[in-house]
Amino acid sequence: ADIFTNGNLDGGDISLSSSGGSINTTAGDLDTSSTNGNGGAIALSAPTNITAGNMNADGILNVDGVSDGGDISLTSNQINLTGGNNSVSSNDGILLLQPFT
């Protein structure tokens, strides 16, 4: 299933965590994009592994002429991106891949 927190102004954040297992989002898209502002952040955290498909945190020009995408943070001991070319998108956002501690 898709998870959308996108909006006309700023997109909302998505945060998913697992304390002892895995996260698999390939059944749908994660979308925190904005049509007139900043994209929201996407944060996934799981100790075993993360398998992710399409993630969109793009921002579109806001009233200040700035379009910041939301940051995308994936924290796990194994990270699999399965969406193909351009499946992770965040203009001017930070993509952070880090081990689970």
C-alpha positions as CSV (number, residue, x, y, z in Angstrom):
1,A,0.0,0.0,0.0
2,D,1.2,3.5,-0.8
3,I,1.9,6.0,2.0
4,F,1.3,9.6,0.9
5,T,1.9,12.7,3.1
6,N,2.4,14.9,0.1
7,G,0.7,18.3,0.0
8,N,0.0,21.5,-1.7
9,L,2.3,23.4,0.7
10,D,4.9,21.4,2.6
11,G,4.9,17.6,2.5
12,G,4.6,15.7,5.8
13,D,7.2,13.4,7.2
14,I,7.2,9.6,7.1
15,S,9.0,7.7,9.8
16,L,8.9,3.9,10.1
17,S,10.9,1.8,12.6
18,S,11.3,-1.8,13.6
19,S,13.0,-2.6,16.9
20,G,13.9,-6.2,16.1
21,G,13.2,-7.0,12.4
22,S,12.9,-5.7,8.9
23,I,11.0,-3.1,6.9
24,N,9.8,-3.8,3.3
25,T,8.0,-1.0,1.5
26,T,8.1,-2.5,-2.0
27,A,4.3,-3.0,-2.0
28,G,3.8,0.7,-2.5
29,D,5.4,4.1,-2.8
30,L,6.5,6.5,0.0
31,D,5.7,10.1,-1.1
32,T,6.3,13.2,0.9
33,S,6.6,15.6,-2.0
34,S,5.1,19.0,-2.2
35,T,3.6,20.9,-5.2
36,N,4.4,24.4,-3.7
37,G,6.9,24.0,-0.9
38,N,9.4,21.7,0.8
39,G,9.2,17.9,0.6
40,G,8.9,16.0,3.9
41,A,11.5,13.7,5.3
42,I,11.5,9.9,4.9
43,A,13.2,7.9,7.7
44,L,13.3,4.1,7.9
45,S,15.1,2.3,10.7
46,A,15.4,-1.5,11.2
47,P,18.3,-3.6,12.6
48,T,18.0,-6.6,10.2
49,N,17.3,-5.1,6.8
50,I,15.4,-2.5,4.8
51,T,14.0,-3.3,1.3
52,A,12.6,-0.2,-0.3
53,G,11.0,0.6,-3.6
54,N,10.0,4.1,-4.8
55,M,10.6,7.1,-2.5
56,N,9.8,10.7,-3.5
57,A,10.6,13.6,-1.2
58,D,10.9,16.3,-3.9
59,G,10.0,19.9,-3.2
60,I,8.7,22.4,-5.8
61,L,9.4,26.2,-5.8
62,N,7.8,27.8,-2.7
63,V,7.0,31.5,-2.2
64,D,10.6,32.3,-1.4
65,G,11.7,30.7,-4.7
66,V,13.4,27.8,-2.9
67,S,12.6,24.2,-3.5
68,D,14.1,21.9,-0.9
69,G,13.5,18.2,-1.0
70,G,13.1,16.3,2.2
71,D,16.0,14.3,3.6
72,I,15.9,10.5,3.1
73,S,17.5,8.4,5.9
74,L,17.8,4.6,5.8
75,T,19.4,3.0,8.9
76,S,19.9,-0.8,8.8
77,N,22.6,-3.4,8.6
78,Q,21.4,-4.3,5.1
79,I,19.7,-1.9,2.7
80,N,18.2,-3.0,-0.7
81,L,16.8,-0.4,-3.1
82,T,14.6,-2.3,-5.6
83,G,12.8,0.5,-7.4
84,G,15.1,0.8,-10.4
85,N,16.6,3.9,-12.0
86,N,15.5,7.2,-10.4
87,S,13.3,5.4,-7.8
88,V,14.7,7.6,-4.9
89,S,14.1,11.3,-5.5
90,S,14.7,14.4,-3.3
91,N,15.9,17.5,-5.0
92,D,18.4,19.3,-2.7
93,G,17.7,16.7,0.0
94,I,20.3,14.5,1.7
95,L,20.3,10.8,1.2
96,L,21.8,9.1,4.3
97,L,22.6,5.4,4.4
98,Q,24.0,4.2,7.7
99,P,24.4,1.0,9.7
100,F,22.1,0.2,12.6
101,T,23.8,0.4,16.0
